Amino acid sequence: MLIRDAIEDDAQQISDLLIDSARVFFADDFSKAGMALFIDDCAPTTLQERIRAGDRYYVAIVDDVIAGVCAIRRGNYLYSLFTDAEFHRRGVARKLWERALRDIRESGYEEVTVKASNYAVPAYERLGFVCTGPREEEKGIVSNPMRYRLPVK
């Protein structure tokens, strides 16, 4: 498995992975409007713009396929951590998280936040995140606020 920075040419594959994963794992938690908003947010052109703007996107490559993606926005906000269903339980998300965490730590942040889907909460807990409040719904998108505190070195 290779973990590398995403490039603009990865945007279509990343978009497909995000949308396919959402449809399988948490679309039922979102309203129709919320799912439409999520899909719009995952458009390849939007992803390309974010990569150009400096948001950190990482991809996990397995057998020449993008098996997972991790995105960090605003320095310490974990915006996305998705693994293609075919690659679940193979350490892909953990490897992506470790790479992102290294960069976050080097940037001097002490914590990372995420708004996790109901489906993803147990996975984030295994990575060391804790829930920081009740489930939220905004514009039809359901999420759970979580935080990871970086260990002091």
ABEGO torsion letter per residue (X at the ends): XBBBBBBAAAAAAAAAAAAAAAAAAAAAABBAAAAAAAAAAABAAAAAAAAAAGBBBBBBBBGGBBABBBBBBGGABBABBBBBAAABGAGAAAAAAAAAAAAAAAAGBABBBBBBBAAAAAAAAAAGBBBABBBBBBGGBBBBBBBBBBBBX
